[in-house]
Amino acid sequence: MSASRMLRSQMLRLLAVAAVAAGLVAAGLAASHAQSPSPYDMTFKAYNAPAGGVPLRSGMDDSAGVVGTIPANAAGIVLRWCRKEFGFGEWQFGDAAVKRKALDQRWCEVSYNGRVGNVHGSKLAPE
């Protein structure tokens, strides 16, 4: 085998190894930036919803415009954040009653079926 062929073969192997390494690095970076759908690591379902569903509002107020409706039996609602924010210990270590009380006192931004809007926390329950 000539020297130029050996050099070409070595270069191709080196490029293949570099491509695999770059793919592994990219996969590792993507995994390190992956986020769960909810900062609260859970999805929610509609709770105490009227038969017509829960109005998904443009703002955190009953008078805000309706941008959609969450069906009364909906599940898989992603809670994005609430105002006022939950205390970490209150949410992470609280029992069901503590979480219920916390939700009942807040408006929350949620995502459901690709639509983002606001609902009162009293209409949500952890799944």
N, C-alpha and C positions, 0 to 999 in steps of 0.2 A: 504494500500500500504506500502510495506516495505521501510525502510530508504534507502537501496541501490537502489531500483527502483526510489525513489524520486530524489536521487542524480543523477542517470543516466539521468532521464528526464530533470532535470535542466541543466545538462551539455550539452545535445543535443540541448536544446533551446538556451543556451549561444553560442554554436558553430554556430548555424543557424544565430543568430543575428550578430556574428562576421563575418561570410561569407558575409552577406548582406552589412555590413558596409565596408568591404574590397572592395567589388565590387563598391560601391558608391564612395569610395576614388579613386579607379583606374579609374573610368569613369571621375571623376573630373580632375584628372591629365592629362588624355588623351585629354580632351577638352581644358585644359589650354595650351597645347603644340601644338594644331592643328594649321596649317598654311594654308593660302589661297594658291592656286596654284602659284600665282605671288606676289612678294613683292609690286607690284604696284596695287594690288587688282583688276585686270582686265585681261581679255584675249585679244588677238589681232587677226587681220585678215591680210591676204596678201594684200598688197597695191601696185599699179603700177607694178604688177608682169608681167613678160613676159609670153607669152602663154605656154611655157614649164615649168613654175613654177620658184620658187626662189631657187637657190642653197643653200643648208645647208652646211656650210664649217667647216673644222676642226680648223680653226683659224680665227682671226679677221682681215682678209686681203683678197682681191680679188684673190690673188695667192695661198691661202690655198686650200688644197685638198677638194673635194666635198664628203661629207659623206651621202648625201641624197638630196631629193628635196621636197620642200613644194609646193603643187599645187597652181596654180594661184588664185583659188577661196577658198583657205583654210581659216578656222576660228578655233577658239579654240587654237591658238598658245599661249603658256605660255612664257612670257618674264621673264627670270631669273635674268639678270642684263645687264647693258651696260657699255661700257668704252668710255668715262669718265662717272662717275656716274651722275645721275640727282640730282640737288639741290632739296631739299624737297619742298620748296615753288614754285619753277619753275614747278614741276610736279603736286603737289597737288592742287595748286590754279591757275595754268595757264589755259588759254582758249585753244581751239582747235588749234589755230595758234601757240601758244607758244609750245604746245606739238609736233606739226608737225615739227617745227624748231628744237626742242631738238632731236627728233628721226633722223632727216635728218643729224645730225652732229655726229652720233655715230654708232659703231658696237655693236650688242647685242647678248648675248647668249640666245637661246630660246630652248624650248622643244616642239616637235610636234609629236604626235602619238608614244610616247615613245622614240623618238630619240632626242638627244641633239646635237646642233651645233650652228653655228654663222651665222647671216645675217646682212646686213647693215640695220640700222634703217629706212632708206628711203623706205624699202620694207614692213614696218609694219604700221598698224593703229589700234588704240583702237577700240574694238567692241562696 
